[in-house]
Amino acid sequence: MGWTRAPFGRMPDGSPVDVFTLTNAHGLEVRAITYGGIVVSVRVPDRAGRLDDVVLGHDDLRGYMDGSSYFGAVVGRYANRIARGRFALDGRIHQLTVNDGPNHLHGGFRGFDKMVWPGEENGEHAGTVAFRHTSASGHEGYPGAVSVDVRYRLTDRDELTFDYAATADEATPVNLSHHCYFNLAGAGRDGVLDHELTLHADAFTPVDETQIPTGVVAAVEGTPLDFRRPAPIGARIDEDDRQLARGRGYDHNFVLRRSGPGLVHAARLFDPGSGRQLDVHTTEPGLQLYTGNLLDGTVRGKGGRAYGRHAGLCLETQHFPDSPNHPDFPSTILRPGQEYRSRTTLTFGVHP
């Protein structure tokens, strides 16, 4: 295992942003910066051994600072949406900022993706970088101060693991996720509609017109959201379906199949052209599939390439959207004396 640290740019106030590069014995390389904990590149071999970057993003810090697509970032304090930015907790109504139509999304206007996270190489485990951030009480409307630690670990088994930990001094919602846009053909290639996806989920949470869960947990059987068997992303994405219309494609939370706590196999993504394969394991109860529906060619990424619709897709492991307003959903409330813990592991490989 190897790692390096180098400058990546400076914030407007002059504070530095660094990039950590992790590499393993097979040549797999992961680069992450202290701004937003953003994974700026993941270089993975194809079936012929050729390395290519498989995540969308920008070439420099300014691109990430100016962008609104959350490329490669840690998202929080609450990943996904909260209806009208409002929730009741312990008898009080809290109003968050509203930044997604009528709703609150990914922590608000300045969520965790827009913060500088001090980072350091973790001496306890080779190939591990720790990023830390403290979110003040009242930030974007949230109650309580939250201290967050996110660790990225690359192994010689071609696994990239995200370990999340958080504590709070007051009861508050916490739901953390990572927002990499994957294109296993290579970030500079065409879109992901021919990628084959498997989701180990028998149900999903349908959404209303503003993409807030209705509270129902519905079976995927007989719907275009059934990925229990491998299917190309583009096979049903344009079907005449109310849920697809509301998300402008796939932008839905899937209820992962599990029989108890711990890591479960959530998803497998496969690109037939390159042979690259990605497996996702997580301790989370849900996974948000987002197929880059709002990318419209106006965002220019690495090498000046215009990212069009479906240029990449996200597999966001998480608790369910709008959980603070749905008592029947798994709770996202973190209280003093408790510790939030979550783990997601991405395993890269090739298929003949």
C-alpha positions in Angstrom: 0.0 0.0 0.0 1.1 3.5 -0.7 -0.1 7.1 -0.1 1.0 10.6 -0.8 -0.2 14.1 0.1 0.1 17.1 -2.1 -1.5 20.6 -2.6 -4.7 20.7 -4.6 -5.6 24.4 -4.4 -6.6 27.2 -2.0 -9.9 28.5 -0.7 -10.8 32.1 -1.2 -9.5 32.9 2.3 -6.2 31.3 1.4 -6.6 28.1 3.4 -5.1 25.1 1.7 -6.8 22.1 0.2 -4.8 19.0 -0.1 -5.2 15.8 -2.1 -4.4 12.3 -0.7 -3.5 9.6 -3.2 -3.9 5.9 -2.2 -2.6 3.1 -4.3 -2.5 -0.7 -3.9 -0.4 -3.5 -5.4 -2.7 -3.9 -8.4 -2.3 -0.3 -9.5 -5.8 0.8 -8.3 -5.6 4.4 -7.4 -7.9 6.6 -5.3 -7.5 10.4 -4.9 -9.5 12.4 -2.4 -9.3 16.0 -1.3 -9.9 17.8 2.0 -12.6 19.9 0.4 -15.9 18.0 0.9 -14.0 14.8 1.4 -14.4 14.6 -2.4 -13.1 11.5 -4.2 -11.8 13.2 -7.3 -10.6 10.1 -9.2 -10.6 6.3 -9.0 -8.4 4.6 -11.5 -9.3 1.0 -12.1 -8.0 -1.6 -14.6 -10.3 -3.1 -17.3 -10.3 -6.7 -18.5 -7.1 -5.9 -20.6 -5.4 -4.3 -17.6 -5.8 -0.7 -18.9 -6.4 1.8 -16.2 -9.0 4.5 -16.5 -10.8 6.9 -14.2 -14.3 5.7 -13.4 -15.8 8.7 -11.5 -17.1 12.0 -12.8 -15.7 15.2 -11.5 -13.5 18.3 -12.2 -9.8 18.9 -12.8 -9.4 21.6 -10.2 -10.8 23.0 -6.9 -12.7 25.8 -8.5 -14.9 23.3 -10.5 -15.9 21.6 -7.2 -16.5 24.9 -5.4 -18.7 26.3 -8.2 -20.6 23.1 -8.9 -23.9 21.9 -7.5 -23.9 18.2 -8.6 -22.1 16.9 -5.5 -19.5 15.0 -7.5 -17.6 12.6 -5.3 -18.5 14.3 -2.0 -19.6 13.4 1.5 -23.2 14.6 1.8 -24.8 15.5 5.1 -25.7 16.4 7.8 -28.7 14.7 6.1 -28.2 12.9 2.8 -31.2 13.1 0.5 -34.4 15.1 1.1 -36.4 16.4 4.1 -39.9 17.6 3.1 -40.3 21.4 3.3 -37.1 21.4 5.3 -39.3 20.8 8.4 -39.4 18.2 11.1 -40.6 17.8 14.7 -38.2 16.5 17.3 -38.9 16.2 21.1 -41.8 18.6 20.8 -40.1 21.3 18.8 -40.5 22.1 15.1 -37.2 22.7 13.3 -36.9 24.6 10.0 -34.0 23.9 7.8 -32.9 25.8 4.7 -34.8 24.9 1.5 -32.5 24.3 -1.5 -34.4 21.8 -3.7 -37.7 23.2 -4.8 -39.8 23.1 -1.6 -37.5 20.7 0.1 -34.1 20.4 1.9 -31.5 18.3 0.1 -28.1 17.0 1.2 -27.6 19.3 4.1 -28.6 22.6 2.5 -26.8 25.3 0.6 -23.5 24.7 2.5 -23.7 21.1 3.4 -20.7 18.9 4.2 -19.8 18.8 0.6 -18.8 22.6 0.8 -16.6 22.3 3.9 -12.9 21.8 4.3 -12.3 18.6 6.2 -8.9 18.4 7.9 -7.3 15.1 6.7 -4.5 12.9 7.9 -3.0 9.6 7.0 -4.1 7.0 9.6 -1.0 5.3 11.0 -3.0 2.4 12.5 -4.0 1.0 9.1 -2.0 1.3 5.9 -3.8 2.9 3.0 -6.3 4.8 5.3 -7.0 8.5 5.3 -9.2 10.1 8.0 -11.2 13.3 7.3 -12.9 15.2 10.2 -15.4 18.0 10.5 -17.4 19.7 13.2 -20.8 21.1 12.3 -22.0 23.9 14.5 -25.4 24.0 16.2 -27.8 26.0 14.0 -25.9 25.4 10.8 -28.5 25.3 7.9 -31.1 25.1 10.7 -30.0 21.8 12.4 -30.1 21.5 16.2 -27.0 20.5 18.0 -23.3 20.4 17.2 -22.1 17.2 15.4 -18.5 15.9 15.2 -17.9 13.7 12.1 -15.1 11.3 11.3 -15.0 9.6 7.8 -12.2 7.2 7.0 -11.3 6.0 3.5 -9.4 2.7 3.3 -8.0 1.1 0.2 -6.8 -2.6 0.4 -5.0 -5.0 -1.8 -8.3 -6.8 -2.2 -9.3 -3.8 -4.4 -11.8 -2.7 -1.7 -12.4 1.0 -1.0 -14.2 1.3 2.4 -15.9 4.3 3.8 -16.3 4.3 7.6 -18.5 7.0 9.1 -18.7 7.9 12.8 -20.4 10.9 14.4 -21.5 12.2 17.9 -23.8 15.0 18.8 -24.3 17.2 21.9 -28.1 17.5 21.2 -30.6 15.3 19.5 -30.4 15.8 15.7 -30.9 13.9 12.4 -27.8 12.4 10.9 -27.7 10.6 7.7 -24.4 10.4 5.8 -23.6 9.1 2.4 -21.1 9.4 -0.5 -22.0 10.9 -3.8 -19.6 9.4 -6.4 -21.0 9.3 -10.0 -19.7 6.1 -11.5 -19.1 5.4 -15.2 -17.2 2.1 -15.3 -16.4 2.6 -19.0 -14.3 5.6 -18.0 -15.4 9.1 -16.9 -14.6 10.5 -20.3 -16.8 7.9 -22.2 -20.5 8.0 -23.1 -23.2 7.4 -20.6 -24.2 4.4 -18.4 -27.4 3.3 -20.0 -25.7 0.0 -21.1 -24.3 -0.7 -17.6 -26.0 -3.7 -16.0 -27.3 -3.3 -12.5 -28.3 -5.7 -9.8 -30.0 -4.4 -6.6 -30.6 -6.8 -3.7 -33.9 -5.0 -2.8 -37.4 -6.3 -3.0 -39.0 -3.0 -2.2 -38.6 0.8 -2.6 -40.1 4.0 -1.2 -42.3 5.6 -3.8 -42.2 9.4 -4.0 -44.7 12.2 -4.6 -44.4 15.0 -7.2 -41.6 16.7 -5.2 -39.7 13.4 -4.7 -40.6 13.0 -1.1 -41.5 9.5 0.1 -45.2 8.9 0.5 -44.6 6.7 3.5 -45.5 3.5 1.6 -43.0 0.7 1.1 -43.9 -0.9 -2.2 -42.7 -4.0 -3.9 -40.5 -3.6 -7.0 -42.1 -6.6 -8.7 -43.9 -5.7 -11.8 -42.3 -2.2 -12.0 -39.4 -0.7 -13.9 -37.6 -0.5 -10.6 -37.1 -4.2 -10.4 -33.3 -4.8 -10.5 -33.3 -8.1 -8.6 -31.9 -9.7 -11.7 -29.2 -7.9 -13.8 -30.7 -5.4 -16.2 -29.3 -2.6 -18.3 -29.9 0.8 -16.8 -31.5 2.0 -20.0 -33.8 -1.0 -20.5 -36.8 0.5 -18.8 -35.7 4.1 -17.9 -38.0 5.7 -20.5 -41.1 3.6 -19.8 -44.4 5.4 -19.2 -44.3 5.2 -15.4 -45.3 7.7 -12.8 -42.3 7.1 -10.5 -39.8 7.4 -13.4 -41.5 10.6 -14.5 -41.3 12.1 -11.0 -37.6 11.3 -10.8 -36.9 12.1 -14.5 -35.3 8.7 -14.5 -34.2 6.7 -11.5 -33.8 8.7 -8.4 -35.3 6.4 -5.8 -34.5 4.8 -2.5 -34.4 1.0 -2.4 -35.1 -1.0 0.7 -32.2 -3.4 1.0 -32.8 -7.1 1.7 -31.3 -8.0 5.0 -31.9 -10.5 7.9 -29.9 -8.7 10.6 -27.3 -6.0 11.3 -23.9 -5.8 9.5 -22.7 -5.6 6.0 -25.0 -6.9 3.2 -24.5 -7.1 -0.5 -26.5 -4.2 -1.8 -25.6 -3.8 -5.5 -23.5 -4.9 -8.4 -22.8 -2.7 -11.4 -21.2 -4.1 -14.5 -19.9 -2.5 -17.7 -20.0 -5.1 -20.6 -17.6 -3.1 -22.7 -14.7 -2.8 -20.3 -15.4 -5.8 -18.1 -15.2 -3.6 -15.0 -17.5 -4.6 -12.1 -18.4 -2.8 -8.9 -19.9 -4.5 -5.8 -21.4 -2.5 -3.0 -21.7 -3.8 0.6 -23.2 -1.6 3.4 -24.5 -1.6 6.9 -27.2 0.9 5.8 -30.9 0.0 5.3 -31.3 1.8 1.9 -29.6 2.7 -1.3 -30.5 5.7 -3.5 -30.1 5.0 -7.2 -29.6 8.2 -9.1 -28.9 8.1 -12.8 -27.6 11.6 -13.4 -31.0 12.8 -14.7 -30.3 16.5 -14.2 -27.0 16.5 -16.0 -27.7 18.4 -19.2 -24.4 19.1 -20.8 -24.0 22.5 -19.2 -21.6 21.1 -16.6 -18.1 20.7 -17.9 -16.0 18.2 -16.1 -12.6 16.6 -16.5 -10.8 17.6 -19.6 -13.5 20.1 -20.4 -15.9 17.3 -21.2 -19.6 18.2 -21.1 -21.5 15.8 -18.8 -24.9 15.0 -20.4 -27.9 13.1 -19.0 -26.9 9.7 -17.7 -23.2 10.4 -18.0 -22.8 8.6 -14.6 -24.8 7.1 -11.8 -24.8 7.2 -8.0 -25.3 4.3 -5.6 -25.8 6.2 -2.4 -26.0 4.0 0.7 -28.2 5.7 3.3 -31.1 5.7 5.7 -34.4 6.6 3.9 -35.2 10.1 2.7 -37.4 12.2 5.0 -37.1 9.7 7.8 -37.5 12.4 10.5 -41.1 12.8 9.2 -41.9 9.1 9.0 -41.8 7.3 12.3 -42.2 3.9 10.6 -38.9 4.4 8.7 -35.5 3.4 10.4 -34.6 6.3 12.8 -32.0 8.8 11.8 -32.0 10.7 15.2 -28.6 10.8 16.9 -28.7 11.6 20.6 -26.0 12.7 23.1 -24.2 9.7 24.4 -24.8 7.7 21.2 -22.4 7.2 18.3 -23.5 7.1 14.7 -21.7 4.3 12.8 -21.9 3.3 9.2 -19.8 1.4 6.7 -19.9 1.0 3.0 -17.4 -1.0 1.0 -16.9 -0.8 -2.8 -15.1 -3.8 -4.4 -13.7 -3.3 -7.9 -13.1 -6.2 -10.2 -13.3 -7.4 -13.8 -15.5 -10.0 -15.4 -14.3 -11.9 -18.5 
